[in-house]
Amino acid sequence: MIAFDNVAYNYGGGELLSEVSLRLAPGSFHFLTGPSGAGKTTFLKLAYAELLPTAGRVTIFDREVRGLTRDDVALTRRRIGVVHQDVQFLDHLPLAANVAMPLMVSGRTGDPRDLTDLLQWVGLGQLGDALPPQLSGGERQRAALARAVIMGPDVILADEPTGNLDWEMSLRLLTLLVELNKMGKTILVATHDLNLIRTAKNQVAARVLRIRNRRIQLAGADL
Amino acid sequence: MIRRLRLLVTPDRQADRVVPPSGHSAWLTGFTAGAMTFLAVFALALSLASGRLADRWADALARTATVRISAPAEQMEIQTAAVLAVLSTTPGIASARALTPDEQKALLAPWFGPDLPLDALPLPQLIEVTEAPEGYDGEGLRQRLMAEAPGAVLDDHSRWRRPLATAAARLNLLGGLSLLLIGATMAAMITLAANASLAANAQVIRVLRIVGAQDDYIAAAFVRRFTLRALAGSGIGALAGLIGVALLPPVDEAGGFLTGLGFQGAGWLLPLLLPPIAAAVALLATRAAAFRKLRELP
């Protein structure tokens, strides 16, 4: 699905990631943890080609990102659902239109019943007509997850998806991610919430990766 | 290419909705297109009027010539008769006649007043020549006149016609240049408005890129909006300009050039071409601005 081979990334002020090699296998569930500023978000941006590595190779769906045109990048992103901590919507459009945005930009017309089912699955069935600024943090995160999965992507990348949520809402979002993984989706969640990771490991066979000293390590029992 | 064109021209109500509807750029684009088209209507009227004027001057002066005979009084009648004889046998001359003393007096009246003692002044005799459509050989005629009437000089008005025609052509050129400047100014203003709109909607563009929108799709949403605004604004500007030109005083004998400013016949349809041209300018300007901005984003 997504492979990093000896990848480094330099922001200009020093190297943030170095010698990163990793493969996200189909159907796998990974957590990526590490302190703030360690490079979790940068890693995710490299994984959906918002950033290009300064060294090494990032391969997405068997294609090296450096060889992708801008149109290729757009088409690739239709196969990757992304959920950000500071999720962004088009505030002038109702929630349902925002969730259906990936379908719209790809020229597909989804079944309205599927959209309704999806909103109900994330617990937002009654809020389809609401505007994004009217939603709470938890509702926005769940809406972002719905938008991320509406195209039936192969991979879902979530960057601190529970960062602004209370524990109950975090568990609810985690349950949705686990359900998606059981449907065969490849999941990568960047989080510094170790309680969430411990809880998830009771539900799914998740690997935990940690960024330390610019490199990615497989975390063990010290979690 | 076909897909890109289709994206641009096919109305997609959903896609158009991704760009928030309000903002300063909306009225700025419409106003700019309207104001520039209003001015363009007058520049077009000026250009067409000066073109007509150039044609009229060139046409009227080109068909007439004058032979001026300066000779001693006792030779004047003989040379006049000789010149008229030469002219009557010259191919390409439709008619020729000697001006009467009264006509010559009238010509001089603006400078010397009506009581000019014409008999007391050694004035040359003037012969008015009207050219036939096929034209005559000026150089050949000059040589024949020199041989038959040494005091005769042919003035085919080219000395006067050239600067007049040049002036009219320059006016025509200025009108065309004004149209180009107006178009360039409109393109610059719409580019500024499009850039402002793109900057204000950076978040919208970022969201669209993240969910997999291609540059063509994003650009088309902006381009369609700006093109339609420019088309609407320009349509209003063209209509106002046409009304303004129609309200100018009508052409009359004393009016001269200024009252001749306007359109004639099918010329009234030309301003209707301005809104589609304005829309095309807006389309190209916004498209260039949109792709320039999009290339800055990952």
Chai-1 contact restraints between the chains, C-beta under 6 A:
chainA,res_idxA,chainB,res_idxB,connection_type,confidence,min_distance_angstrom,max_distance_angstrom,comment,restraint_id
A,E50,B,P298,contact,1.0,0.0,6.0,A-B,restraint_1
A,R70,B,D215,contact,1.0,0.0,6.0,A-B,restraint_2
A,D71,B,Q214,contact,1.0,0.0,6.0,A-B,restraint_3
A,A74,B,G212,contact,1.0,0.0,6.0,A-B,restraint_4
A,A74,B,Q214,contact,1.0,0.0,6.0,A-B,restraint_5
A,R77,B,G212,contact,1.0,0.0,6.0,A-B,restraint_6
A,R78,B,G212,contact,1.0,0.0,6.0,A-B,restraint_7
A,V82,B,I210,contact,1.0,0.0,6.0,A-B,restraint_8
A,Q88,B,Q203,contact,1.0,0.0,6.0,A-B,restraint_9
A,Q88,B,V207,contact,1.0,0.0,6.0,A-B,restraint_10
A,L90,B,V204,contact,1.0,0.0,6.0,A-B,restraint_11
A,H92,B,P20,contact,1.0,0.0,6.0,A-B,restraint_12
A,M101,B,V211,contact,1.0,0.0,6.0,A-B,restraint_13
A,P102,B,V211,contact,1.0,0.0,6.0,A-B,restraint_14
A,P102,B,G212,contact,1.0,0.0,6.0,A-B,restraint_15
A,M104,B,Q14,contact,1.0,0.0,6.0,A-B,restraint_16
A,V105,B,V211,contact,1.0,0.0,6.0,A-B,restraint_17
A,V105,B,G212,contact,1.0,0.0,6.0,A-B,restraint_18
A,V105,B,A213,contact,1.0,0.0,6.0,A-B,restraint_19
A,V105,B,Y217,contact,1.0,0.0,6.0,A-B,restraint_20
